[in-house]
Amino acid sequence: MREEQGGVYDIHVSGNASLHPTPRYTLEFSWGCSPENVEKLVATVFEEVKKIKTNGATETDLKKVKETLIRERETAMKDNLFWQQVLLNTYRQGDKLMSLEEYVKMVNAVKTNDIRRVARQYFNETNYTLGKLMPMNE
C-alpha cells in the first residue's frame, strides 16, 4: 500500500511461472485510481522496481510478505482446488509436494539479497505490456 498526497493506493503484485508448453513467467502490478493519477502511479511502480533491483526488499516488507504467504497457504490448504493445482503441478512440472512445515521453512529462508538477485533477473523495464482501463467519456 502506498500513501500519496492524501490518497491511499493498494497496489497488488502477482506473478506466475510455468515450464510448459515453454518456460515463461509473468509479473502483474495492478491498482485502482482516478484517471488523472494513472501516469503518476505507473512512474511510482517503476521507481519501486528500481529500488528493489538496487537494494532488495526492506526487512519490514519481506517480513510482511512472508507472513502473508504462509497465512494464505494455511488457508488455501483447506480447499480442494488448491490440492488439485498442487497435484497437477507435481505431475506436470515436477514440483515438490511440500508439507506446510517445509513450505514455511522455504519461505523463511528467503533473504533480502535473494529478492534483489531475482528482481535484477526478472524485472524487465523494456519488455512489458501496459494496460489501462479508463472510464468512457459520456
C-alpha positions as CSV (number, residue, x, y, z in Angstrom):
1,M,0.0,0.0,0.0
2,R,1.3,3.5,-0.8
3,E,0.0,6.8,0.5
4,E,0.3,9.7,-1.9
5,Q,-1.0,13.2,-1.3
6,G,-3.8,12.2,0.9
7,G,-4.9,9.2,-1.2
8,V,-4.1,5.5,-0.4
9,Y,-3.4,3.2,-3.3
10,D,-3.5,-0.5,-2.8
11,I,-1.1,-2.0,-5.4
12,H,-1.4,-5.7,-6.0
13,V,1.6,-7.6,-7.3
14,S,1.3,-11.2,-8.5
15,G,3.5,-13.5,-10.5
16,N,3.3,-16.8,-12.3
17,A,6.0,-19.2,-13.7
18,S,5.4,-22.1,-16.0
19,L,7.6,-24.7,-17.7
20,H,5.0,-26.0,-20.2
21,P,4.5,-25.7,-23.0
22,T,7.5,-23.4,-22.9
23,P,9.3,-21.8,-19.9
24,R,7.9,-18.4,-19.2
25,Y,6.9,-16.0,-16.4
26,T,4.6,-13.1,-15.8
27,L,4.6,-10.3,-13.3
28,E,1.5,-8.2,-12.8
29,F,1.1,-4.9,-11.0
30,S,-2.5,-3.7,-10.6
31,W,-4.4,-1.0,-8.8
32,G,-7.4,1.3,-9.0
33,C,-7.1,5.1,-9.1
34,S,-8.6,8.1,-10.8
35,P,-7.6,8.7,-14.4
36,E,-5.5,11.8,-13.5
37,N,-3.3,9.6,-11.2
38,V,-2.5,6.8,-13.7
39,E,0.7,8.1,-15.1
40,K,2.0,9.2,-11.7
41,L,1.3,5.7,-10.3
42,V,2.9,3.9,-13.3
43,A,6.0,6.0,-12.7
44,T,5.9,5.1,-9.0
45,V,5.8,1.4,-9.8
46,F,8.9,1.7,-12.0
47,E,10.7,3.7,-9.2
48,E,9.9,1.0,-6.7
49,V,11.1,-1.7,-9.0
50,K,14.4,0.1,-9.4
51,K,14.7,0.4,-5.6
52,I,14.2,-3.3,-5.3
53,K,16.7,-4.1,-8.0
54,T,19.3,-1.9,-6.3
55,N,18.6,-2.6,-2.6
56,G,16.3,-5.7,-2.4
57,A,13.2,-5.7,-0.3
58,T,13.3,-4.0,3.1
59,E,13.3,-6.3,6.1
60,T,9.9,-5.0,7.1
61,D,8.3,-5.6,3.7
62,L,9.9,-9.0,3.4
63,K,8.6,-10.0,6.8
64,K,5.1,-8.9,5.8
65,V,5.2,-10.8,2.5
66,K,6.5,-14.0,4.3
67,E,3.7,-13.7,6.9
68,T,1.1,-13.2,4.1
69,L,2.4,-16.2,2.0
70,I,2.3,-18.5,5.0
71,R,-1.2,-17.4,6.1
72,E,-2.5,-17.7,2.6
73,R,-1.0,-21.2,2.3
74,E,-2.6,-22.3,5.6
75,T,-6.0,-21.1,4.3
76,A,-5.6,-22.5,0.8
77,M,-4.7,-26.0,2.1
78,K,-8.3,-26.3,3.3
79,D,-9.6,-26.1,-0.3
80,N,-9.8,-28.9,-2.8
81,L,-9.0,-26.6,-5.7
82,F,-5.6,-25.8,-4.0
83,W,-4.8,-29.6,-3.8
84,Q,-6.0,-30.1,-7.4
85,Q,-3.5,-27.5,-8.6
86,V,-0.7,-28.7,-6.3
87,L,-1.1,-32.3,-7.6
88,L,-1.3,-31.1,-11.2
89,N,1.9,-29.1,-10.8
90,T,3.6,-32.0,-9.1
91,Y,2.7,-34.3,-12.0
92,R,3.2,-31.9,-14.9
93,Q,6.1,-29.7,-13.8
94,G,7.9,-31.9,-11.3
95,D,7.1,-29.5,-8.4
96,K,7.9,-31.0,-5.0
97,L,4.9,-31.8,-2.9
98,M,5.7,-30.0,0.4
99,S,4.2,-30.1,3.8
100,L,3.2,-26.9,5.5
101,E,6.4,-27.1,7.6
102,E,8.6,-27.5,4.5
103,Y,6.8,-24.6,2.8
104,V,7.3,-22.3,5.9
105,K,11.0,-23.3,6.1
106,M,11.4,-22.5,2.3
107,V,9.6,-19.1,2.6
108,N,11.6,-18.1,5.8
109,A,14.9,-18.9,4.0
110,V,14.4,-16.1,1.5
111,K,16.6,-13.1,2.3
112,T,16.8,-9.5,1.0
113,N,19.7,-10.3,-1.3
114,D,17.6,-13.1,-2.8
115,I,14.9,-10.6,-3.7
116,R,17.5,-8.2,-5.2
117,R,19.0,-11.0,-7.3
118,V,15.6,-12.2,-8.6
119,A,14.5,-8.7,-9.3
120,R,17.5,-8.0,-11.4
121,Q,16.9,-11.1,-13.3
122,Y,13.2,-10.9,-13.9
123,F,12.1,-7.2,-13.6
124,N,12.4,-6.0,-17.2
125,E,11.6,-2.4,-17.8
126,T,11.8,-2.7,-21.6
127,N,9.6,-5.8,-22.2
128,Y,6.2,-5.2,-20.8
129,T,2.6,-4.5,-21.7
130,L,0.8,-1.5,-20.1
131,G,-2.9,-1.8,-20.0
132,K,-5.2,1.0,-18.7
133,L,-8.9,0.6,-18.1
134,M,-10.3,4.1,-18.3
135,P,-13.8,5.4,-17.9
136,M,-15.7,6.3,-21.1
137,N,-16.4,9.9,-21.7
138,E,-20.2,10.5,-22.0
